[in-house]
Every structure is written in C-alpha cells, then in structure tokens.
Amino acid sequence: MGSGDCELHVLAVDDSSVDRAVIARILRNSKYRVTAVDSAERALEVLEMEPNVNMIITDYCMPEMNGYELLRRVKGSRDLREIPVVIMSSEYVPNRITRCMEEGAEDFLIKPVRPSDVSRLCGRLRN
C-alpha cells in the first residue's frame, strides 16, 4: 500500500468475450487487478460480495440490463455510488453519452478502447 504501484481493482463488464478479453488485457497491462464478467447482473453479484471495487468499466449495449441501467443501479446504491463508472460503446451516440454523464458516469469511451484511454482514467480512480 502506498508504494505508488497501487493494486486497484477494476470490474470490467462486457457481453462480448472478445471485447472483454481486450479490455481486461489493457487493464492488466496497466497493473490493475481485473474481474471480468459477461453481464450487468453478474457485475451486481460481484459488487455484493466485493463492494470495494475501485472502478467499474462497462459496455453500454448488453442484453437484459445495459450499461446505463447498471450505472443507475450503482449510483442509486448507498454502498456503491462512490465507485467511478466508465461506459464503453462501439457507437458514437451523443445523446446516449450525455445521458450517461448526467447520470454520473465518470467517462464514456468509444471502442476500440486504447491503452491511452485507460491510463487517462487511472488518474481519476478512488484509492
């Protein structure tokens, strides 16, 4: 702890196994501990067991519960609302981005997510 090389835990949520692998690899290369899950429902289960996640990065378009709905669930929870939530999407839809930012998203990344996007986020994490 405090050695500058923080072991920050990021929860990555994406229903695409390819995209999930890509984001997990980028995050791990940036020295994060990553838990990768394939749905918002699984993400909420993980958060119940481990509410001290440092950041959630989630895809927007997912079946069942999308990234916006996950964002609202996190921001509406007393225990979880301090966790920064970053939304990813392969489509640039300005009003979708605005809606997510208004709901409290930390950032909105357009896929493909690049390592430079992740290093930018690094500065905004809660320790």
Disulfide bonds with the S-S distance in Angstrom:
none
